[in-house]
Amino acid sequence: MELSVETLMISTGGSRIALLSEESANLLGVHSSDRIKITCNTQEMIAIANIADYFPSNRIGLYRETVSALGVKEGETVKVLLASLPESLFNIRAKLHGERLREQDLVAIVKDVVERHLSTVEIAAFLTALSIHGLSTGETEALSRAMISTGKTIDFGPGPILDKHSVGGIPGDKTSMLVVPIVAAAGFTIPKTSSRAITSPAGTSDRVETLCPVNLSIGEIKEVVAKTNGCLVWGGSLELAPADDLFIQVEYPLGIDPMLLPSILSKKKAVGATHVVIDIPTGMGAKIKTRTEAYTLASDFVDLGKRLGLKIQCALTFGEQPLGCGIGPALEAREALTTLMGGGPPDLREKAVSLAGMLFEMTGVEDGRALAQDMIDSGKAMAKMREIIAAQGGNPAVKPEDLPVGPESAELHSEHAGKVLWLSTDDIVRIAREAGCPKEKGAGVILHAKLGDTVHKDGVLLEVYAERASKLESALALAKQLSPIVLSKKPEEKMILDRVPEQASHEKTFMLDR
């Protein structure tokens, strides 16, 4: 069937979708969500069909992604046929039944995901099957390799190429902004690609973007690394293991994360890393709650790394509270710069020095921690950070106070005196996001009290920043409702912490960050 193109100026978020009239669909034998093959001149592609009641029968509506992929214009004639079901659908059904998939089965699934041959529903079915039935070690390796082979890779030479990654779960973790300049200042190569926030107040790219551009091409990244030994860039536009980004789009609304290992290590392999430290924040405030769970995950990382030719070490880090005091893109970037300059919160410096020291020792340095400390104390790490900022197009003379934060601010005060018993990282994340994070770079939270600190009656617990008064009001109201920082009281004064369901104030949030 030949149809005339009508370009629909609507984005689908990546899916390739075509709109047909009910009459055309019936003639083609197409049902909603079936695949159709669209041919224009020598170009052809597979799209998912949507059917509309009141759409011209002589036309086919193409969304932005489909128009771009096919390279067609308004009014052009295309040939449309019903496409056969992709082989990967049968592999997904097998996994739904708990069957173990072969390497070629997983390659077929990943290839169809990248080529947009699978609908969101079908990808969701695959991820749900993984969440229920899990992956064997062999399946995890095969899935990782398939994700690497369907994307681009970067070659930085023979190495060693160092990298660091956190599984996420605690707010304020701006460690990469210190580890990269520390390692690069010591003469090692560390090309750090990172994500934007998914459920957190700020991802590494959100933080660094307050200092310099992060959306660089592969060629630009190689130039920056050649000049400075390191970079801090966004990996979302580089097409490194692109299937991962498509999987994450579906994982987030489902509230599941069955792809953690292949997601992280496929991108590390694609960027050419040879030595990687994996940070696993552990504790009630983190994604990984217990040491047993953390040790199991660490073992899996090390094993998968060996299979992929990566040297992996995992650090089980303290995850009971946010790292540092600033939470939010600009506030965290300020804190990172201050720490590189010799100040900053001690927990942030300690974690960065420890992780950088691990990377050094993995390459044969005898006392890696001492080398990492010297890079900060001598000012070499700060100088290197300024080199990286300049190479990525930012102002190398930037000072912490130059980074603008929200002009609207307010404090949350304690109703009584006591020591901080615990902090709800989930609640702090919710407050920061309510204030406008991560989209509004100046929004966020500054903690004035952390675990073990003594707080006087009416003392400041936290300070909320926002770029708009309405956002500040909403975030402050949420902070008062949630009470994210709990102080000690005499046991007899308060034995009941909450009532469920009548007095339950919120649901557990799902954390998904890379």
Order of alpha helices (4+ residues) and beta strands (2+ residues): beta-beta-alpha-beta-beta-beta-alpha-beta-alpha-alpha-alpha-alpha-beta-alpha-beta-alpha-alpha-beta-alpha-alpha-beta-alpha-beta-beta-alpha-alpha-alpha-alpha-beta-beta-alpha-beta-beta-beta-alpha-beta
